Amino acid sequence: GLVSGEAEDRTLGVWVRFQLQVNDGIVRAARFAAFGCPHTIAAADYAAERLEGASVTELRALDVRAIQRELGVPVEKLGKLLRIEDALAACGRALPRP
């Protein structure tokens, strides 16, 4: 089914929403909408690309800190990127447990 999750932090000026199409425990499609700095947009896009074809277990284990390191996002932007993790965690909670 289709699940959505979002997170924001107005003090940081960031908002992220993901919509995932999940069938048979696999993320078939991952889409996002985001408001924030270019690092936030790039990290959300990177996460969405990595999630397509991934299992629900991989979704729940996604590490935004690893994405931060891979993309070379400055440490001071980590708080913004953690909203991506929060939005994806909300998607994971919306999925039925096996």
C-alpha positions as CSV (number, residue, x, y, z in Angstrom):
1,G,0.0,0.0,0.0
2,L,0.8,3.6,0.0
3,V,2.2,5.2,3.2
4,S,3.2,8.7,4.0
5,G,5.4,10.3,6.7
6,E,6.5,13.8,7.4
7,A,8.6,15.8,9.8
8,E,9.5,19.4,10.3
9,D,11.5,21.7,12.4
10,R,10.4,25.3,12.0
11,T,13.3,26.6,13.9
12,L,15.6,25.0,11.3
13,G,13.4,25.9,8.4
14,V,13.0,22.4,7.2
15,W,10.0,20.2,6.3
16,V,10.1,16.8,4.6
17,R,7.3,14.4,3.4
18,F,7.9,11.0,1.9
19,Q,5.3,8.8,0.2
20,L,6.3,5.2,-0.3
21,Q,4.5,2.5,-2.4
22,V,5.2,-0.8,-0.6
23,N,4.2,-4.2,-1.9
24,D,5.3,-7.6,-0.6
25,G,7.7,-6.0,1.8
26,I,9.6,-4.1,-0.9
27,V,9.6,-0.3,-1.5
28,R,8.4,-0.2,-5.2
29,A,8.4,3.7,-5.4
30,A,9.6,6.5,-3.2
31,R,8.7,10.1,-3.7
32,F,9.4,13.1,-1.5
33,A,8.6,16.8,-1.1
34,A,10.9,19.0,0.9
35,F,11.5,22.5,2.0
36,G,14.9,23.4,3.2
37,C,18.5,24.0,2.2
38,P,20.1,22.4,-0.8
39,H,21.7,19.8,1.4
40,T,18.3,18.7,2.8
41,I,16.9,18.4,-0.8
42,A,19.9,16.4,-2.0
43,A,19.8,14.1,1.0
44,A,16.1,13.5,0.6
45,D,16.5,12.7,-3.1
46,Y,19.4,10.4,-2.3
47,A,17.3,8.6,0.3
48,A,14.4,8.2,-2.0
49,E,16.7,6.8,-4.8
50,R,18.3,4.3,-2.3
51,L,14.9,3.1,-1.0
52,E,13.4,2.1,-4.3
53,G,13.8,-1.7,-4.5
54,A,14.8,-1.9,-0.8
55,S,13.1,-4.0,1.7
56,V,11.0,-2.7,4.6
57,T,13.9,-3.8,6.9
58,E,16.3,-1.6,5.0
59,L,13.8,1.3,5.2
60,R,13.7,1.0,9.0
61,A,17.5,0.7,9.1
62,L,18.3,3.7,6.9
63,D,21.0,5.8,8.5
64,V,20.9,9.5,7.7
65,R,24.3,10.0,9.2
66,A,25.8,7.7,6.6
67,I,24.0,9.7,3.9
68,Q,25.5,12.9,5.4
69,R,29.0,11.4,5.2
70,E,28.5,10.1,1.7
71,L,27.2,13.4,0.4
72,G,29.8,15.5,2.3
73,V,27.1,17.5,4.1
74,P,28.6,19.7,6.9
75,V,28.0,18.4,10.4
76,E,26.1,21.6,11.3
77,K,23.4,20.6,8.9
78,L,22.8,17.2,10.5
79,G,19.8,18.5,12.5
80,K,18.0,19.2,9.2
81,L,18.9,15.8,7.8
82,L,17.5,14.1,10.9
83,R,14.0,15.3,9.8
84,I,14.5,13.0,6.8
85,E,15.0,10.1,9.2
86,D,12.0,11.2,11.2
87,A,9.8,11.3,8.1
88,L,10.9,7.9,7.0
89,A,10.4,6.5,10.5
90,A,6.8,7.7,10.3
91,C,6.4,5.8,7.0
92,G,7.8,2.7,8.7
93,R,5.4,3.0,11.6
94,A,2.5,3.3,9.1
95,L,3.4,-0.1,7.6
96,P,2.0,-3.3,9.1
97,R,4.4,-5.4,11.0
98,P,5.1,-8.8,9.5
